[in-house]
């Protein structure tokens, strides 16, 4: 009886709204993970890259050599998923960070930092947690992107 009660109560506190965290994909094909390919992939998925012409670029020194990290940010994208409790569609945006010109000893890397928001009185209200439907949408996108760049 205690186990059944615990099983019913646990999802109420922890399973309803997953917290969004960055997803790190590694062991990618670094020859395929280039600036142009990442931009094209995002645009192919109807995501507008808002800093395509002024990306964030960071150089880092590692024991294996210098690494160039590029961060691209997308605009808010309407998922088409209506959230009844918020009376709005869910919107997502991503910051995608990847390495370019990596030393031979390093595999390709790609980090995806998702954000969730909904419209409230024509303003975007951003949340750290996302409803399950939006979380599943984000998870599917990150998995597809990881498969594409393998």
N, C-alpha and C positions, 0 to 999 in steps of 0.2 A: 504494500500500500504506500509506504514512504517513497519507494522508487517511482511509482506511477505519479504521485503528487509532485515530486521533484522534476520529473520529465515534463509535466504540464506547466510548471511555474518557470523553469529555466528559459524557455523560448520567450516568455513574456518580458523578461528582463534583458536578455542578451540577443535574441534572434530576430527582433523586429526590424531594426534599422542598422544595417552594417556601417561601420565607420570606414570612410574612404582613405586609403593609404596608397602611397606610390608603389608601383609594381616594377620590379627590376627584372629585365630579361637579359640573359647572358648566353654565351656560346652561340652567338649569331654569326652569320656570314658577313664579315666586316667589309668585304668587297661590295656587297649588296647594300649595306647600311651607309649610304652616302646622303649628303644634303638633298640632292635632286630627287633621289628615290624616296626619301622620307616625305618630302613635300608632295610629290606626286601621289604617294599612297594616301596621305591625309586628304588631299583634294579629291581623289577617286572615291573616298568614303564620305563625300559631301561636307567635309570639314574645311572651313576657311582658315588659312594660316595668317594670323594678324601681324606677325613680325617676320614675314618671309624675306623682306629686303633689308631688315635690320635685326638678324637673330642675335641672341646672347651667345657670345663665344668666350670660352675660358681655356687657357692653356695651363696644364698641370704637369709638373715634373714628377716622374716616378723612377724607381730604380731601373726600370726597363727602358726608359726614354720618355720623351715629351708626349703628352696626350692632349688632343684638341677636343673639347666638349662643346657641343652646340645644343642650344635649347630653343625649340620652336613652341609657340603658343597658338592654340586655335581659338576662334570666337565661339560664343555659346551656340550650341546646336540643339534644335528641338528634336527630341527623341520620338515624338509622336505618342508617347506613353502618357495617358491621362491619369492623374493622381487625384482620386475623388476626395480624399481627406484634405488636400491642398487646393482643390478646385482649379487646377492648372496642369498643363503638360510639364513633364520633367525636361530640364535642359542640362547638357553636359558640355564641358570643355576640358581640354587636355594640355598639359605641358609635357612635351616629348623631348627628352635629353638623350643624346647619343654621341658616341665617340667617332671621330674621323681622323684619318692619318695615324692610326694606332701602330705601335711597334709590333713586329712580327710575333712576338711571344704572347701578346694579349689577344684574346678573342673579342669579337664585336660585342658591344654593350648597348642597351637601350632601356631607358627608364621612362615610365608613363605615370604622370601625376594627374589623376582625374579630379574634377570638381563637379559638384551638383548644385543646381539652383532651380527655382520655379518663379513664375511671374506673380507678383502681388501688386495690384494697382499699377500695372505697367512698369514696375521696377523689379529687377532681378533680386531675389532673396537667396543668398548662398547658404548652404548648410554643410557641416562636416560629416553628417550621416546621410545616407541615401535610402529611400524605400527599396525593398527587395527587387522590384521590377527594374528600377534604374541600376541597382548594383549588378544585376544579371546582365543588363545591356552593356555596362562598362566592362564586366568580366569577359563577355563574348568578344568585344572589340579588342581587348588586350591580348586574348588568346589568338585571334586571327592575325593580329599584327606580329606577334611572336612567331607564328607559323610562316608568315610571308617573308620575314627576314632571316629565317634559318638557313 
